[in-house]
Amino acid sequence: MTIAPDKREALFEGVRVERGETLVLPALDLALTERRIGVIGANGSGKSTFARLLNGLILPSAGRVAVDGFDTKAETRQVRRRVGFLFQNPDNQIVYPTVGEDIAFGLRRHKLPKVEVRARVEAALHRFGLAGFEERLVHELSGGERQMVAFAGVMVLEPSWLVLDEPTTLLDLKNTARVMRTIAEIEQSVLLVTHDLDCLAGFDRVIVFEKGRILHDGTPRDAIAVYKAFHA
């Protein structure tokens, strides 16, 4: 179950990420408490690494990351129950041939009763504009429809946090708007990594990464201005 928004907090304490002899992220200290947080930066700036730290896909080489009090190293399972992750390409996380099977996958792994699985899958289909799609083959769907299947598969597990790594990159304008409307409507705390600066309208906070460091952390307007000026 999700927890109240005012109780959610992700902490990064002295976090370093190294890959071999390469320092990807140095000494990162910050707290995330806002409902809508954007992350921007050039390719290779460290923003995707930062996002993956939040649900334990990447573990810090030093320091500590904690989500709602749970350490991503010591309590990975509890963290991943709380943090859903949506990849850029939905094909990277859709594993079953039909829409209904794929959305139900995570629920079955948690050994929920069949009646509850069925009810939650049906609710997700309606919520994400997929009513009537349960028996449809995923490979026959459009890119936008597949992204909504992946979205539904994450959200049906009722996380408290949702991390999205470039979720609109492969989508046209219509489906980008559809995904962003869905993000605006959900109650989860959202961390959105994006190159599409227009997607950050209405966000509470935007963090700008540059070469593994935080270049700016503030309002969307100020953060975007700093980002554009730096890369002019």
N, C-alpha and C positions, 0 to 999 in steps of 0.2 A: 504494500500500500504506500501511496505517496504521503509525505509528511508536510506539515504546514509551511508555506513559503518563508515565513519569518523565522523558522527554525533551521533553515538550510544554510550550510556554509561549507565551502571547500577551501582548505588551507594549504598553502605551499610554503614550507619552512626550510630555508637553506637548500633548496632543490638544485641539484646539478645533474645533467644528463651527458654521459660520455659514450662515444662509440669508438672503441679502440683507443687511439690516441687523440681523437677529435673531440673537442668540447662543443657539444651542441647547444646546451643551455647552461649558463653559469649562475650560481648563487641567486636563485629566484625566491623572493619572499613577497607573498600577497595573499589576500583573502577575497573570495568571491561570495557575495551575498545577494547580489541583484538578481532580478527575475530574467532579464534579457541582456546577455553580454556578447558583444561581437569581438572577433579577433581577426586582425588584418595584418598584412605584411607581404613582402615580395616572396617569390619562390625560394625555398631554402632558408627562410628567416627564422624558422623554429616554431611557427604557429601550430602546425599539425602535431609536432612532438608534444607541445604544451597541451593540446587538446587530448591526446592519448594518455597523458599522465592522469587525467581526471578519472578514468575508469580502469586503470591498471593495465591497459594494453602495452604501455611502456612504464617501466618502474624506474624511479630515480637512482642514479649511481651513488648519490649522497643526498642527505636531507630527507624530508618527510612530506608526503601528500596525504591528506585526510579529507574524506567526504562525509559530512554529517557525523563526524567523530570516528569514522572507521578508517584505519590505515590501509592504503592500497597495497602495501607489501604483505602485512601480517593478516589482513582481513579482506583479501581480494574478492572472495565470493560475496560477502556482504556488500562491498562497494559496487560490484557489477549488478547486483539486484537493484541498486539505487540509481545507477547511471546507465541510461540507454545510449547507444552509439549508432549514428546513421552515417554510412560511408558515401563518398562521392558517387560511386557506381553501385546501383542497387544489386547488380548481378554478383557483387562480392559478398552479399549476405543472404541472398535468397537461395535456399537449398532444396526446396521441394518443387515438383512440377506444377502443382495446382495452387491457386491463391489460398484456398481454405487450409490446405495442408501446411503451407508455409507459415501462415499466421498462427496456426495452432502449435507449431513446432516447439517454441519456447515454453508454452504452457504445459505441454506433455512432459518436457524435461523436468519440470518442477513437480511432476506427479500430482497434478490437480485432478479432481473428480471429472469424469467425462461430461457430466451435466454442466459444470462450471466452465469447462473448456469451450463447449458448444455455445453457451450464452455469451461468453466474452468474445469469441470469434465473430459471432453475428453482430454484436455491438460495434466491433472494430470495422467490419465491412460497411456498416451504415455510416459510421463516423468519418471514414476516410473516402467516402464517395465510391465505394466498391460493392454496393448492394447488387446482388445478382452475379457477382464475379467468382463465387466460391469454387465452382468447378472449372473455371477458365484456366487454360494453360498459361503459365507465366510468360513463356517465350513468345506467345502471340500478342502480348500487350505492348502498348506504346511505352516509350521511355518514362513519360510522366506517370503512367499507370503503374509501372514496375516500381518507381520510386515511392508511390503511395502504398504499395504492398509492403515494401521494406519498412516504411514508416509505421504502418499498422502492426507489423510483426514486432517492432520495438515497443510501441506504445501499449500493446495489449498486455504487456508485463507490468504496467503501471509503475514505471520508475519515477523517482523524484526529480531527477536531472536528465536532460537530453543534450547530448553533444552531437553536433552536425558538422561534418568536415566537407565543405564545398558541395552541399546537397543539390545546388541548382546548376552546376557547371555544364551538365549534359542535357539540360532542359531548354525548351523554347520559352518565349515570354509568357505564354498562357499557363504552362505548367509551373514555371517559376512563381508566378503569382499565386497559383494554387497551393504550392508548398509553403509560401510565406504567410498566406492566410491561415493555414493550419498551425503554423508556428505561433502566430499571434493569438490563436484561440485556446491553445492548450494551457493547463495550469502548471505544468512543469517549469522548473528553472532551465533556461536554455543557454548553451554556449555555442555560438555559431561562428565557424571559421569560413571566411568568404573573401573572394576577390570582387564580388558584386557589391559595390558601396551603396547602391540604392536599397539593398536589402536591410540596411542598418537603420533606416528611418524608424523612429519610435523606440529604439533600444535605450536601455538605461546607462550602458557603459560600453566603451570600445577600447580595446587594448591593441596597441600597434607594436609589432615585433620587427626588429631589424638586427640581423646577424646574431640571433640567439638572445638578444637583450630587449627589454621593454623600452621602446623609444618614447612612447606616450601612453597615458592611461587616463581617460576622461570621458567627456560627453561625445556622442557621435560627431557632432559638428566640429569640435576642436580636434578630435582624433583624425578625422578625415582630412582636415586642413593641414595638419602636421604631416600626414602620410603623403599627400599630394605635393607639398612643398619639398619634402625630402627627396622625392623621386621625380621632380620636375626636370 
